[in-house]
Amino acid sequence: MADKLYNEQSIESLSPLEFTRLRPGVYVGSTQYTTQLLIEIVANSIDEVKLGHGDKIEVLWEQDPISQKDHFKVRDYGQGFIYSFNREDGKSILEAAFSVLNTSGKYREDGVYEGTALGLNGIGSKLPNFLSHYCNVTSYRDGHAERVKFQEGEFIDRVYVESKEPTGTLVEWWPSEEFFENTGVDEAAVSKFFRDLTSLCPGLTIEFNHNGEITNYHAKNGLNDLVDDLAKDKEFLKNRFSMNHEEGKNKVDFILTYTTNYSLSIVPYVNMGLTESGPHIVQIKSLLTREFNKFFREKGWIKDKDENLSGEDLQEGMLVVFSLTAPNISYDAQTKSRIVKIDMTPFTTVIAESLRIWLAANEKDVKQIADKALNARKAREAAKKARDSARNIKSKKESGLRAKASSGSKFIDCGNRSPKERNLMIVEGVSAASAVVEARNPKTDAIYLLRGKISSPLKTDLNKLLASTEVADLTKQIGAGFGKDFDASKIQYDKIIIASDADSDGEHIELELMTLFFTYMRPLIETGHLYRAVTPLYIIRDNKKETYCWTEEEYQAIRKTIKGDVVRCKGLGELNSHDLKAVCFDNQRYKRITISDAEKAEQLLNILMGSSADARKQYIYDNAERLGFNFD
């Protein structure tokens, strides 16, 4: 135990540079990429834009031609830094701004930045210096340029010369692989950051140069451009709720609309920084719920005997984007994603007043919102009933291998109770079910007998969909809920396997099931639980062996070299239990269904399985050759 006692040498005092390099995650959050370093420098440039200094920010990300290391530059056209050595430590203002922790000109509410700057802690600009091999900063101001150089966070050189360059600041750095898994940035996150910033600052252009490929970010219509991008073609309101208000240091820009989506999308910016949580979000949600319910009752859309709509009901399809500017913001960390203190009083009153005027002036649009919310409540109540029913399912015992499912559930259970050791096979047709019952492992493989096609998930009213026997049964058996309430941690099976015939009806049933799971149980797919059974298309039998061909191309390639009886297998029902056990169950011939691009998948499913026949016809015409059609 003596080794466990600390001594005088155990207690250390680290400099800010040493601590930051030892624990970079304290300031940058995730160290997978160096994204936060870029965000910190661009945020400082945005603070200048807010004051009216400059309307362009230039960002470069390249691989250094000599070292091949990631190299970043950010050039703004703000005020630059005053050239002064009046500090007690003898450093210039520029050097201290990038090397002395908690050095900033943005602390005071009565200062130039009014206490509303995003860079408020005097930390962010030091991070690209402390966590990089090299960092160079040049300030252009008053016809001169001051350039300071740092290596591994330490000051090494200063140059002060005359310059005709426009006023502003240039920061460049080479991040160190010692502190990051990848010294590049998350390009998708950076692209979104730039797009959002230009929407928040109308008139601002951000030029992003990545290895010579230049993208310009600019928003002519402010937040409306951002909402257009988020809503795409799913918005159904003709007149969005939009308001802005400014009083003293408090400013708000606020847009609300609705889409055909089933979830809430809220984009809350505070002092130009995107936030994830905090009292501002909670109070905005409460305000909207209160005002909508009040108006719906005044119109009689909610009956006196009925309860108010919940926030969850009203938030289905809601899209809210807002930007607040306020002093005295407290965050929980340097990344500033979670707010712990903000005074919302100057905002909630003006938002509520503007919303009431909009509600009264746009009754047709608002009625659509009420209808959607009321339907959401019905669906939520139906889903709750389904969950409650799932909890009350009793295990069923089989009698013999050809045990038949009860008429109520069409379900044959397996022996194991642990979800990690259970599979659910969704089988189409009685003959297929009979073969599967004999071929399966009764300890691990449960069966659900699907009789025909399910109700089309994208064409059927949600209440009717949940009322259909097949959807209700599957929801109960999977046991993890439905829609927004779906919880992947409660899935009762390791694999859920779609086993349909290889004809057009079977393929349609398979697609309907995939559409159901994608639309209302997407985490099931995202967590890798959904599969399809793969069975041979042909079996060639001779006296000695059986050869399986899984595709038409495979069969055509070997048909002339192998003699024997050829059996074309349309589906599971045409395989005997011995073959099915060999080719499917014993070898686990299951193909996992994954999502590579959720947005594209949703668009394609809406075309193929949605209610618009015209869109489906156009897709077939546009992809005729690939799909095997010839219209000549």
C-alpha positions as CSV (number, residue, x, y, z in Angstrom):
1,M,0.0,0.0,0.0
2,A,3.0,2.3,0.4
3,D,3.2,2.7,-3.4
4,K,-0.3,4.2,-3.3
5,L,0.6,7.2,-1.2
6,Y,1.3,10.5,-2.8
7,N,4.4,12.6,-2.0
8,E,5.6,16.1,-2.7
9,Q,6.6,15.2,-6.3
10,S,3.0,14.0,-7.0
11,I,1.5,17.5,-6.9
12,E,2.2,19.4,-10.1
13,S,1.3,22.8,-11.4
14,L,0.9,23.0,-15.2
15,S,1.1,26.0,-17.4
16,P,-2.0,26.7,-19.6
17,L,0.0,25.5,-22.6
18,E,1.1,22.2,-20.8
19,F,-2.5,21.6,-19.5
20,T,-4.1,22.2,-22.9
21,R,-1.6,19.8,-24.6
22,L,-2.1,17.2,-21.9
23,R,-6.0,17.4,-21.9
24,P,-7.0,18.9,-25.2
25,G,-10.5,17.4,-24.9
26,V,-11.3,19.8,-22.1
27,Y,-11.4,22.7,-24.6
28,V,-12.0,21.1,-28.0
29,G,-14.4,18.3,-27.0
30,S,-13.9,15.4,-29.5
31,T,-10.4,14.9,-30.7
32,Q,-11.3,12.8,-33.7
33,Y,-10.9,15.8,-36.0
34,T,-9.5,19.3,-35.6
35,T,-12.9,20.9,-36.5
36,Q,-13.1,22.9,-33.3
37,L,-9.9,24.7,-34.0
38,L,-11.3,26.0,-37.3
39,I,-14.6,26.9,-35.6
40,E,-12.8,28.9,-33.0
41,I,-10.9,31.1,-35.5
42,V,-13.9,31.6,-37.8
43,A,-16.1,32.5,-34.8
44,N,-13.7,35.4,-34.0
45,S,-14.0,36.5,-37.6
46,I,-17.8,36.4,-37.3
47,D,-17.7,38.6,-34.2
48,E,-16.0,41.2,-36.4
49,V,-18.7,40.8,-39.2
50,K,-21.4,41.4,-36.5
51,L,-19.9,44.8,-35.8
52,G,-19.9,45.7,-39.5
53,H,-16.2,45.0,-40.1
54,G,-15.9,43.1,-43.4
55,D,-18.3,41.0,-45.4
56,K,-16.0,38.2,-46.5
57,I,-14.0,35.4,-44.8
58,E,-11.6,33.3,-46.7
59,V,-10.8,29.7,-45.5
60,L,-8.1,27.5,-46.9
61,W,-7.6,23.8,-46.1
62,E,-4.8,22.1,-48.0
63,Q,-2.1,19.5,-47.6
64,D,1.2,21.3,-47.3
65,P,3.2,20.6,-50.5
66,I,6.4,19.9,-48.5
67,S,5.3,18.2,-45.3
68,Q,2.0,16.8,-46.7
69,K,0.5,17.8,-43.3
70,D,-2.9,19.5,-43.1
71,H,-2.6,23.2,-43.2
72,F,-5.3,25.8,-42.5
73,K,-5.6,29.5,-43.2
74,V,-8.4,31.9,-42.2
75,R,-8.4,35.5,-43.5
76,D,-10.9,38.1,-42.4
77,Y,-11.3,41.8,-43.1
78,G,-12.1,42.9,-39.6
79,Q,-10.3,45.5,-37.4
80,G,-7.0,43.7,-37.0
81,F,-5.0,44.1,-33.8
82,I,-3.6,47.3,-32.4
83,Y,0.2,47.3,-32.5
84,S,1.1,47.9,-28.8
85,F,3.5,46.6,-26.1
86,N,2.0,48.3,-23.1
87,R,1.3,45.0,-21.3
88,E,3.2,44.3,-18.1
89,D,4.5,41.0,-19.6
90,G,6.1,42.8,-22.5
91,K,4.1,40.9,-25.1
92,S,2.3,42.7,-27.9
93,I,-1.5,42.6,-28.0
94,L,-1.4,40.2,-31.0
95,E,1.0,37.8,-29.3
96,A,-1.0,37.7,-26.1
97,A,-4.2,37.2,-27.9
98,F,-2.9,33.9,-29.2
99,S,-0.7,32.7,-26.4
100,V,-2.0,34.0,-23.0
101,L,-5.1,32.2,-21.8
102,N,-8.1,34.3,-20.9
103,T,-6.9,37.2,-22.9
104,S,-9.8,38.9,-24.8
105,G,-11.4,42.2,-25.7
106,K,-14.9,40.7,-25.3
107,Y,-15.5,40.4,-21.6
108,R,-17.2,43.6,-20.8
109,E,-20.9,44.4,-21.6
110,D,-19.9,48.0,-21.9
111,G,-17.1,47.2,-24.4
112,V,-17.2,47.3,-28.2
113,Y,-18.6,43.7,-28.4
114,E,-21.3,44.4,-25.8
115,G,-20.8,41.1,-24.1
116,T,-22.6,39.3,-26.9
117,A,-19.6,37.9,-28.8
118,L,-19.3,34.2,-29.4
119,G,-15.6,34.3,-28.4
120,L,-16.2,35.4,-24.8
121,N,-13.7,33.3,-22.7
122,G,-10.3,34.3,-24.2
123,I,-9.5,30.7,-24.9
124,G,-10.5,29.8,-28.5
125,S,-7.8,31.6,-30.4
126,K,-5.1,29.9,-28.3
127,L,-6.1,26.4,-29.3
128,P,-4.8,26.4,-32.9
129,N,-1.5,27.7,-31.4
130,F,-1.3,25.3,-28.4
131,L,-2.3,22.2,-30.4
132,S,-0.4,22.7,-33.6
133,H,3.2,22.2,-34.8
134,Y,3.3,25.8,-36.1
135,C,0.9,28.7,-35.9
136,N,1.5,32.1,-37.7
137,V,-0.8,35.1,-37.1
138,T,-0.6,38.3,-39.2
139,S,-2.6,41.5,-38.3
140,Y,-3.1,44.2,-41.0
141,R,-3.9,47.6,-39.6
142,D,-3.0,51.3,-40.1
143,G,-0.8,50.6,-43.1
144,H,1.4,48.0,-41.2
145,A,1.5,44.3,-40.7
146,E,2.5,42.5,-37.5
147,R,3.3,38.9,-37.9
148,V,4.0,36.5,-34.9
149,K,5.2,32.9,-35.2
150,F,4.7,30.1,-32.8
151,Q,6.2,26.6,-32.7
152,E,4.6,23.9,-30.5
153,G,2.7,26.7,-28.8
154,E,5.9,28.7,-27.9
155,F,6.6,32.2,-29.4
156,I,9.6,32.2,-31.7
157,D,9.5,35.4,-33.9
158,R,7.9,38.7,-34.7
159,V,8.0,40.9,-37.8
160,Y,6.5,44.4,-38.1
161,V,6.6,46.0,-41.6
162,E,4.7,48.4,-43.7
163,S,1.8,46.9,-45.7
164,K,-0.8,47.8,-48.2
165,E,-3.0,44.8,-47.4
166,P,-6.6,45.5,-46.4
167,T,-7.2,45.7,-42.7
168,G,-7.9,42.3,-41.0
169,T,-6.3,39.2,-39.6
170,L,-4.7,36.1,-41.2
171,V,-4.3,33.0,-39.0
172,E,-2.6,29.8,-40.3
173,W,-1.8,26.6,-38.4
174,W,-0.6,23.1,-38.9
175,P,-2.4,20.8,-36.4
176,S,-0.4,18.2,-34.5
177,E,-1.2,14.6,-34.9
178,E,-0.1,14.2,-31.3
179,F,-3.5,15.5,-30.1
180,F,-5.9,14.4,-32.8
181,E,-6.9,11.1,-34.5
182,N,-7.2,13.0,-37.8
183,T,-5.6,16.4,-38.4
184,G,-8.2,17.3,-41.0
185,V,-11.7,18.5,-40.3
186,D,-15.1,16.9,-40.6
187,E,-16.0,18.4,-44.0
188,A,-19.7,17.8,-43.7
189,A,-19.8,19.6,-40.3
190,V,-17.7,22.5,-41.6
191,S,-19.9,22.8,-44.7
192,K,-23.0,23.0,-42.5
193,F,-21.3,25.5,-40.2
194,F,-20.5,27.8,-43.1
195,R,-23.9,27.5,-44.6
196,D,-25.6,28.3,-41.3
197,L,-23.3,31.2,-40.6
198,T,-24.0,32.9,-43.9
199,S,-27.7,32.4,-43.3
200,L,-27.3,34.1,-39.9
201,C,-25.3,37.0,-41.4
202,P,-27.0,38.1,-44.7
203,G,-24.5,39.7,-47.0
204,L,-21.6,37.6,-45.7
205,T,-19.6,35.4,-48.1
206,I,-17.4,32.5,-46.8
207,E,-15.0,31.3,-49.5
208,F,-13.8,27.7,-48.7
209,N,-10.9,26.5,-50.6
210,H,-10.1,22.8,-50.1
211,N,-7.1,21.7,-52.1
212,G,-8.0,24.1,-54.9
213,E,-11.7,23.3,-55.0
214,I,-13.5,26.5,-54.0
215,T,-17.0,26.7,-52.6
216,N,-18.7,30.0,-51.9
217,Y,-21.3,30.2,-49.1
218,H,-23.7,33.1,-49.3
219,A,-27.3,33.6,-48.3
220,K,-29.4,36.4,-49.9
221,N,-32.4,35.8,-47.7
222,G,-30.9,35.1,-44.4
223,L,-32.6,32.4,-42.2
224,N,-35.2,31.8,-44.9
225,D,-32.5,30.3,-47.1
226,L,-31.5,27.9,-44.3
227,V,-35.1,26.9,-43.7
228,D,-35.5,26.3,-47.5
229,D,-32.6,24.0,-47.4
230,L,-33.9,22.1,-44.4
231,A,-37.5,21.9,-45.5
232,K,-36.8,21.1,-49.2
233,D,-40.1,20.1,-50.9
234,K,-41.8,18.8,-47.7
235,E,-43.1,22.1,-46.4
236,F,-46.9,22.4,-46.5
237,L,-47.5,25.9,-45.1
238,K,-48.0,28.6,-47.6
239,N,-46.9,31.4,-45.2
240,R,-44.2,30.7,-42.6
241,F,-44.2,32.3,-39.2
242,S,-41.3,34.8,-39.4
243,M,-40.3,37.6,-37.1
244,N,-37.4,39.6,-35.9
245,H,-37.0,42.1,-33.1
246,E,-34.2,44.1,-31.6
247,E,-34.1,46.0,-28.4
248,G,-30.8,47.2,-26.9
249,K,-28.4,44.3,-26.9
250,N,-31.1,41.7,-27.3
251,K,-31.9,40.5,-30.9
252,V,-34.0,37.7,-32.2
253,D,-34.7,36.2,-35.7
254,F,-37.2,33.5,-35.6
255,I,-38.8,31.2,-38.3
256,L,-41.3,28.4,-37.8
257,T,-42.9,26.2,-40.4
258,Y,-44.2,22.6,-40.8
259,T,-43.2,19.7,-43.0
260,T,-44.6,16.3,-43.8
261,N,-41.9,14.7,-41.6
262,Y,-42.7,13.0,-38.3
263,S,-40.1,14.5,-36.1
264,L,-39.1,17.9,-34.7
265,S,-36.2,19.8,-36.2
266,I,-35.0,22.7,-34.2
267,V,-31.9,24.8,-35.1
268,P,-31.1,27.1,-32.2
269,Y,-28.3,29.6,-32.5
270,V,-27.2,31.9,-29.7
271,N,-24.7,34.6,-30.4
272,M,-23.9,32.9,-33.7
273,G,-23.1,29.6,-32.0
274,L,-25.2,26.4,-32.7
275,T,-26.5,25.0,-29.4
276,E,-27.8,21.6,-28.4
277,S,-29.6,22.2,-25.2
278,G,-30.5,24.8,-22.6
279,P,-33.3,26.8,-21.0
280,H,-33.8,28.8,-24.3
281,I,-34.9,25.6,-26.2
282,V,-37.1,24.4,-23.3
283,Q,-38.8,27.8,-23.0
284,I,-39.4,28.2,-26.8
285,K,-41.0,24.7,-26.9
286,S,-43.2,25.5,-24.0
287,L,-44.2,28.8,-25.5
288,L,-45.2,27.2,-28.8
289,T,-47.2,24.4,-27.1
290,R,-49.1,26.9,-25.0
291,E,-50.0,29.4,-27.8
292,F,-51.0,26.7,-30.2
293,N,-53.3,24.9,-27.7
294,K,-54.8,28.3,-26.7
295,F,-55.6,29.1,-30.3
296,F,-56.9,25.6,-31.2
297,R,-59.4,25.8,-28.3
298,E,-60.6,29.2,-29.3
299,K,-61.4,27.8,-32.7
300,G,-63.0,24.7,-31.3
301,W,-60.5,22.3,-32.9
302,I,-59.8,20.9,-29.4
303,K,-63.0,20.0,-27.6
304,D,-63.7,21.1,-24.1
305,K,-63.7,17.5,-22.9
306,D,-60.3,16.8,-24.5
307,E,-56.9,17.3,-23.0
308,N,-54.5,19.8,-24.5
309,L,-52.2,18.5,-27.2
310,S,-48.8,17.6,-25.8
311,G,-45.6,19.2,-27.0
312,E,-44.8,15.9,-28.7
313,D,-48.0,16.0,-30.7
314,L,-47.4,19.6,-31.8
315,Q,-43.8,19.0,-32.7
316,E,-44.4,16.4,-35.3
317,G,-43.1,17.9,-38.5
318,M,-42.3,21.2,-36.8
319,L,-39.2,23.0,-38.2
320,V,-37.9,25.9,-36.1
321,V,-34.8,28.0,-36.8
322,F,-33.9,30.9,-34.6
323,S,-31.0,33.1,-33.8
324,L,-30.7,35.0,-30.4
325,T,-28.2,37.7,-29.5
326,A,-28.0,38.2,-25.8
327,P,-25.5,39.2,-23.0
328,N,-24.6,37.2,-19.9
329,I,-24.7,33.8,-21.5
330,S,-23.2,30.9,-19.5
331,Y,-22.1,27.7,-21.2
332,D,-21.1,24.4,-19.7
333,A,-17.9,24.1,-21.8
334,Q,-15.6,25.9,-24.3
335,T,-17.4,24.2,-27.2
336,K,-20.5,26.3,-26.2
337,S,-23.0,23.7,-27.3
338,R,-25.0,23.6,-24.0
339,I,-26.3,26.7,-22.4
340,V,-26.8,26.7,-18.6
341,K,-28.0,30.3,-18.2
342,I,-29.7,32.8,-20.4
343,D,-32.4,35.4,-19.7
344,M,-35.3,34.6,-22.1
345,T,-37.6,37.3,-20.8
346,P,-36.8,39.8,-23.6
347,F,-37.6,37.2,-26.2
348,T,-40.5,35.1,-25.1
349,T,-42.9,38.0,-24.8
350,V,-42.3,39.4,-28.4
351,I,-42.3,35.9,-29.9
352,A,-45.6,35.1,-28.3
353,E,-47.2,38.4,-29.4
354,S,-46.0,38.0,-33.0
355,L,-47.1,34.3,-33.0
356,R,-50.7,35.3,-32.0
357,I,-50.9,37.8,-34.8
358,W,-49.7,35.2,-37.3
359,L,-52.1,32.5,-36.0
360,A,-55.1,34.8,-36.5
361,A,-54.0,35.9,-40.0
362,N,-53.2,32.4,-41.3
363,E,-56.1,30.2,-40.2
364,K,-56.0,27.8,-43.2
365,D,-52.4,27.0,-42.6
366,V,-52.9,26.7,-38.8
367,K,-55.8,24.3,-39.3
368,Q,-53.4,22.0,-41.2
369,I,-51.1,22.2,-38.2
370,A,-54.0,21.3,-35.9
371,D,-55.0,18.3,-38.0
372,K,-51.5,17.0,-38.1
373,A,-51.1,17.4,-34.3
374,L,-54.4,15.7,-33.6
375,N,-53.5,12.8,-35.9
376,A,-50.1,12.6,-34.1
377,R,-52.0,12.3,-30.8
378,K,-54.1,9.4,-32.2
379,A,-51.0,7.7,-33.5
380,R,-49.2,8.1,-30.2
381,E,-52.1,6.7,-28.2
382,A,-52.4,3.8,-30.7
383,A,-48.6,3.1,-30.4
384,K,-48.9,3.2,-26.6
385,K,-51.6,0.5,-26.8
386,A,-49.3,-1.6,-29.1
387,R,-46.5,-1.2,-26.6
388,D,-48.7,-2.2,-23.7
389,S,-50.0,-5.2,-25.6
390,A,-46.4,-6.2,-26.4
391,R,-45.6,-6.3,-22.7
392,N,-48.5,-8.7,-22.1
393,I,-47.5,-11.3,-24.7
394,K,-47.4,-14.8,-23.2
395,S,-45.0,-17.4,-24.5
396,K,-46.6,-20.2,-26.6
397,K,-45.6,-23.8,-26.6
398,E,-45.3,-25.9,-29.8
399,S,-46.5,-29.4,-30.4
400,G,-44.4,-31.0,-33.0
401,L,-42.3,-29.5,-35.8
402,R,-45.3,-28.6,-37.9
403,A,-47.0,-26.6,-35.1
404,K,-49.3,-24.0,-36.4
405,A,-49.5,-20.5,-35.2
406,S,-52.7,-19.4,-33.5
407,S,-55.1,-17.5,-35.7
408,G,-54.7,-14.4,-33.6
409,S,-51.0,-13.9,-33.9
410,K,-49.8,-16.3,-36.6
411,F,-46.6,-16.6,-34.5
412,I,-44.5,-19.6,-33.6
413,D,-42.1,-18.9,-30.8
414,C,-38.6,-20.3,-30.1
415,G,-37.1,-21.7,-26.9
416,N,-34.5,-19.0,-26.0
417,R,-35.7,-16.0,-24.1
418,S,-32.5,-13.9,-24.5
419,P,-32.9,-11.3,-27.3
420,K,-29.3,-12.0,-28.4
421,E,-30.1,-15.6,-29.1
422,R,-33.4,-15.2,-30.9
423,N,-34.2,-14.6,-34.5
424,L,-37.6,-13.7,-36.0
425,M,-38.2,-14.9,-39.6
426,I,-41.1,-13.2,-41.4
427,V,-42.3,-15.8,-43.8
428,E,-44.8,-15.3,-46.7
429,G,-47.3,-18.1,-47.3
430,V,-48.4,-21.3,-45.5
431,S,-46.2,-23.7,-47.6
432,A,-43.1,-21.7,-46.9
433,A,-43.9,-21.6,-43.2
434,S,-44.3,-25.4,-43.1
435,A,-40.8,-25.8,-44.6
436,V,-39.3,-23.2,-42.3
437,V,-40.8,-24.8,-39.2
438,E,-39.1,-28.1,-40.0
439,A,-35.8,-26.5,-41.1
440,R,-35.3,-24.0,-38.4
441,N,-33.5,-24.4,-35.0
442,P,-36.5,-24.4,-32.6
443,K,-34.2,-23.0,-29.8
444,T,-33.3,-19.8,-31.7
445,D,-35.7,-19.2,-34.6
446,A,-39.2,-17.8,-34.2
447,I,-41.6,-17.5,-37.1
448,Y,-44.2,-15.0,-38.1
449,L,-46.5,-16.1,-40.8
450,L,-47.4,-13.2,-43.2
451,R,-50.5,-13.8,-45.2
452,G,-50.3,-11.6,-48.3
453,K,-49.2,-8.0,-48.6
454,I,-49.2,-5.6,-45.7
455,S,-51.0,-2.2,-45.8
456,S,-48.8,0.2,-47.8
457,P,-46.9,2.2,-45.1
458,L,-46.7,5.4,-47.3
459,K,-50.2,5.3,-48.6
460,T,-52.1,4.3,-45.5
461,D,-53.4,6.6,-42.8
462,L,-51.3,6.0,-39.7
463,N,-54.2,4.9,-37.5
464,K,-55.4,2.4,-40.1
465,L,-51.8,1.1,-40.5
466,L,-51.5,0.5,-36.8
467,A,-54.9,-1.1,-36.8
468,S,-53.9,-3.7,-39.5
469,T,-53.3,-7.1,-38.1
470,E,-49.8,-7.7,-39.6
471,V,-48.4,-4.3,-38.6
472,A,-49.9,-4.6,-35.1
473,D,-48.5,-8.2,-34.7
474,L,-45.0,-7.2,-35.9
475,T,-44.9,-4.2,-33.6
476,K,-45.9,-6.4,-30.7
477,Q,-43.4,-9.1,-31.5
478,I,-40.4,-6.8,-32.1
479,G,-41.4,-5.1,-28.8
480,A,-39.5,-1.8,-29.2
481,G,-42.4,0.6,-30.0
482,F,-43.3,2.4,-33.1
483,G,-42.4,5.7,-34.8
484,K,-40.8,8.3,-32.5
485,D,-41.3,6.0,-29.5
486,F,-39.1,3.2,-31.1
487,D,-36.3,2.2,-28.7
488,A,-33.7,0.0,-30.3
489,S,-32.5,-1.2,-26.9
490,K,-35.8,-3.0,-26.4
491,I,-35.7,-5.1,-29.7
492,Q,-36.6,-8.7,-28.7
493,Y,-34.5,-10.4,-31.4
494,D,-30.9,-10.4,-32.7
495,K,-32.0,-10.8,-36.3
496,I,-35.3,-10.0,-38.0
497,I,-35.3,-11.8,-41.3
498,I,-37.6,-11.1,-44.3
499,A,-38.1,-14.3,-46.2
500,S,-40.3,-13.8,-49.3
501,D,-40.6,-15.5,-52.7
502,A,-38.5,-14.6,-55.6
503,D,-41.4,-13.6,-57.8
504,S,-42.8,-10.0,-58.3
505,D,-45.3,-10.4,-55.5
506,G,-42.6,-11.6,-53.1
507,E,-40.3,-8.7,-54.1
508,H,-43.2,-6.2,-53.5
509,I,-43.9,-7.7,-50.1
510,E,-40.2,-7.4,-49.2
511,L,-40.2,-3.8,-50.3
512,E,-43.3,-3.0,-48.3
513,L,-41.8,-4.5,-45.2
514,M,-38.5,-2.6,-45.7
515,T,-40.5,0.6,-46.2
516,L,-42.4,0.0,-43.0
517,F,-39.2,-0.6,-41.0
518,F,-37.4,2.4,-42.6
519,T,-40.3,4.8,-42.0
520,Y,-41.5,3.8,-38.5
521,M,-38.7,1.6,-37.0
522,R,-35.5,3.0,-38.6
523,P,-33.2,2.3,-35.6
524,L,-33.9,-1.3,-36.3
525,I,-32.0,-1.0,-39.6
526,E,-29.4,1.5,-38.3
527,T,-28.4,-0.9,-35.5
528,G,-28.0,-3.8,-37.9
529,H,-31.0,-6.0,-36.9
530,L,-32.8,-6.3,-40.3
531,Y,-31.9,-9.0,-42.8
532,R,-33.3,-10.8,-45.9
533,A,-33.0,-14.5,-46.4
534,V,-31.1,-15.5,-49.5
535,T,-32.1,-18.8,-51.1
536,P,-30.9,-20.3,-54.4
537,L,-32.8,-19.5,-57.6
538,Y,-31.8,-22.9,-59.1
539,I,-30.9,-26.3,-57.7
540,I,-29.1,-28.7,-60.1
541,R,-29.4,-32.3,-58.8
542,D,-27.5,-35.4,-60.0
543,N,-26.8,-38.7,-58.3
544,K,-23.7,-37.5,-56.5
545,K,-24.4,-33.9,-55.4
546,E,-26.5,-30.8,-55.5
547,T,-25.3,-27.5,-57.0
548,Y,-26.9,-24.2,-56.0
549,C,-27.1,-21.2,-58.3
550,W,-28.0,-18.0,-56.5
551,T,-28.5,-15.8,-59.6
552,E,-29.7,-16.1,-63.2
553,E,-26.2,-15.2,-64.4
554,E,-24.6,-17.9,-62.2
555,Y,-27.0,-20.5,-63.6
556,Q,-26.4,-19.5,-67.2
557,A,-22.6,-19.7,-66.7
558,I,-22.6,-23.3,-65.5
559,R,-25.7,-24.9,-67.0
560,K,-23.8,-26.4,-69.9
561,T,-21.0,-27.8,-67.8
562,I,-23.2,-29.6,-65.2
563,K,-25.7,-32.3,-65.9
564,G,-28.7,-33.2,-63.8
565,D,-32.2,-32.3,-62.9
566,V,-32.8,-28.5,-62.7
567,V,-35.3,-27.2,-60.1
568,R,-36.2,-23.5,-60.3
569,C,-37.0,-22.3,-56.7
570,K,-39.5,-19.5,-56.8
571,G,-39.4,-19.2,-53.0
572,L,-39.0,-21.0,-49.7
573,G,-42.1,-23.1,-50.3
574,E,-40.5,-24.9,-53.2
575,L,-37.5,-26.0,-51.1
576,N,-37.9,-29.1,-48.9
577,S,-36.9,-28.8,-45.3
578,H,-33.6,-30.6,-45.9
579,D,-32.5,-28.1,-48.6
580,L,-33.8,-25.1,-46.7
581,K,-31.9,-26.1,-43.6
582,A,-28.7,-26.6,-45.6
583,V,-28.8,-23.5,-47.7
584,C,-30.4,-21.0,-45.4
585,F,-30.3,-21.9,-41.7
586,D,-27.1,-23.9,-41.3
587,N,-25.0,-21.4,-43.3
588,Q,-26.8,-18.3,-42.1
589,R,-27.5,-17.1,-45.7
590,Y,-28.9,-13.8,-44.6
591,K,-28.0,-10.4,-46.2
592,R,-28.0,-7.5,-43.8
593,I,-30.1,-4.5,-44.9
594,T,-28.2,-1.2,-44.4
595,I,-28.7,2.5,-45.1
596,S,-25.8,4.3,-46.9
597,D,-27.7,7.5,-47.5
598,A,-30.9,8.0,-45.4
599,E,-32.1,11.1,-47.4
600,K,-31.7,9.4,-50.8
601,A,-33.3,6.2,-49.5
602,E,-36.3,8.2,-48.2
603,Q,-36.6,10.0,-51.6
604,L,-36.5,6.7,-53.5
605,L,-39.0,5.0,-51.2
606,N,-41.4,7.9,-51.6
607,I,-41.2,7.5,-55.4
608,L,-41.5,3.7,-55.5
609,M,-44.0,3.2,-52.6
610,G,-45.7,6.6,-52.2
611,S,-49.0,7.8,-53.5
612,S,-47.8,9.6,-56.6
613,A,-48.2,7.4,-59.7
614,D,-46.7,10.1,-61.9
615,A,-43.5,10.2,-60.0
616,R,-43.2,6.4,-60.2
617,K,-43.8,6.4,-64.0
618,Q,-41.2,9.1,-64.5
619,Y,-38.7,7.1,-62.4
620,I,-39.3,4.0,-64.6
621,Y,-38.9,6.0,-67.8
622,D,-35.7,7.7,-66.5
623,N,-34.2,4.4,-65.4
624,A,-35.7,2.0,-68.1
625,E,-32.4,0.6,-69.3
626,R,-31.1,-0.2,-65.9
627,L,-34.4,-1.7,-64.8
628,G,-34.6,-3.9,-67.9
629,F,-37.5,-2.1,-69.7
630,N,-37.6,-1.4,-73.4
631,F,-40.2,1.1,-74.6
632,D,-39.1,1.3,-78.2
